[in-house]
């Protein structure tokens, strides 16, 4: 797969721009909708997955998408395959971040994270709060790295997918570049 392409980084401060890689590559992203109901019934709509795919395509990145069961083994298997078999730059989970007993994405991913990006969850919840109010407190959205590759866990609602993907994609090329930099 050819991973060379340009992207529009948008307006950035001089301090951030000076650290940007001059010729960002097309990133390889694995998208997973985590939903037991959609996994069991492929006829159900996956609006969040469609939003995420559309935004990745508009950003010019290569991506794959799969609906997986909301179970720790399935989330971890999908994560390991995306990181080590498919050599993805980033893995993004949509769903399984809430308070329900069946929401296990965070429990599956968090123990594997090498470096947490706490600011991601904080900013995501602030943006969500601005949109939906105090219900934003119930998301456990997280981000971090595993073996220098980015991993994001976003809520599964369409609005949250849009907010989260916009936030992820704005900084993803820079985050990938920094995470893979040699000391």
N, C-alpha and C positions, 0 to 999 in steps of 0.2 A: 504494500500500500504506500503510495506516495504521500508523504506528510508535509510537503513544502507548500506554503501559501502565506499570504499577507492577511492581517486582520486590522480592523479599525479599533484602536484602543480607546477612542473617545478622548475627552478632555482630561488631562492629568496634570498634577502639579509638576514643576520642574524637578523636584527631588525624586519623585517616582519615575518620571520619564527618563531621567539620567541613568537609572538602573535597569531600564527595559532592554531586552534583547532586540537588536536592530531588525532582525528578520524572523519574527515568530513563526513557528511551524504550525501546520494544521494539527490539531490535537486529536488523539484517539480517546473517545469517551464511551464508557459502558453505562447504560441507563437501565435501571431495574425498577419496575413497579412492584412493590411488595404488597400483595393483596391475596388473601386466601380465597375470597369469593371470585375474583377475576381469574385466579389460577385454576379454580375448579370449573368455571363457566366462561370460556373464551368469547362468548357472545356478549358479555357485559362490556359497556363502554369503558375506555381507559382515557378519560379526558386529560388527566395529569401527564400520562405518558405521551400523548399527542402534543401537548404544550411543550414538554421537554424536548421532544424530537424536533419540533418546528424551530425552537430557539437555537438548538445546536446546529441545525441546518443553516439558519440565517447567519449564524456566527462563522460558518465555513468549516466546521469541524467534522471529522469522521466519527460516526457513532453506531452503536448497536443498541437494541432495546429488547428486553425480555420481561415477561410477567412471571414472578416467582411467588411461591407460597410464603406466608408470614410465619416462618419457623427459623430458629437459630441455625440448624444445619443447612437449610437451603440458602439463607442469606450468606453464611460463611463460605459455602461451596461456590456460590456465584461470585463473591468477592475475590476468593483465591484464584478462580479461573480468569477473572478480568485482569488481575494484577500479574499473574505469573504465566498463564497460558497465552492470553491475548495481548499481554504487554501494554495495557491501556495506561494512558497518562492520568486519567481520573475515572473514578467509579462514583456514580450518583444513585442513591436509593431514594425512591419516592414512596413513602408510606411506612407504617410501623413505628412511628415516633411519638405516638400519643400515650394516654394513660391506661388504655384498655389492657386487660391481661393478655390479649392476643398480640399486642404491639411489642415486638421483640427485636426490632432492627437495632436499636441502640445497645441492647444487651449483647447482641451478636457481634457488633462492630467495635464498640468502645474499648473492650479489653485488648484489642489488637492494635490500637493506634499508638504510634511511636511519639508523635508530636501533635498536640491538640491545637486547633485554631479557635480559641475561645471567643475571639472577636466576631467570628462568623455567626455563632449562635446568638450572641448579644445583639448584633445588628439585625439579624433576621427577625428576632422577637420584637425589636423596636419598630421595624417596618410593618410587621404584622399588627402590632398594637395600634399603629397609626391608622390601619385599615379596619381591623375588627374589634379593637378594644381589648379588655382584660382577658378575653379567651386566649390571647396570644401566650399567656403564662402556661398553658397546657401543652405547648410543644416542647419537645426535647431535641430539636434540631442541633446537629453537631457537624464538625468538620475536623479533619486532621490528615496526617500522612501515615502511610504504612510503607516502609522501605522506599521512602522518597517519592511516593506516588500519592496523589490527592484522593481523599474519600470524603463524600458528603452524604449526610442523611437528612432528608427533607420530609416534611409532612406530605401526605398523599392527596390533599384537597387541590382542586384545580387552581384556586387563587394562591395557595401557598406554593404550589409548583412554579407558578409564574414569578412570584416574588423571589423565591429561592434561586431559580435558574437565572434570573436577571442578575442577582447578586453574585452567583458563582461565575457566570460567564464574563462578567466585567473584569475580574481579576485572575481568572484561570490561567491564561498564558503566562502572566508574570509569576503566579504561584508555582506553576510547573517549572519554569526556568529557575527560580530561586531554590526550589526543593531539590533539584538535580545538580545544583552548583557544587563544585568540588571545593573543599576548604583550602 
